[in-house]
């Protein structure tokens, strides 16, 4: 098998694993930081996005403390 085909198969596998990971996280209500960053860049470019740690803390607070804070969109 050529090097090109192996590299292509690895890229496809990585893409599939990424989709499986996103689906798994979504099933259990775990927010996706990368999706959040994309949303912030697309819809709120004037705002500074939260750090990964701040984002995780906010998600935990929303989940276990009755949704404290307002969602932006």
Residue pairs with C-beta under 8 A, 6 or more apart in sequence:
22 32
22 35
25 31
25 32
26 32
29 63
30 59
31 55
31 59
33 52
33 55
33 56
36 49
36 50
36 55
37 49
39 73
40 47
40 49
41 49
43 72
43 73
44 72
49 55
50 58
58 69
61 68
61 69
62 68
62 69
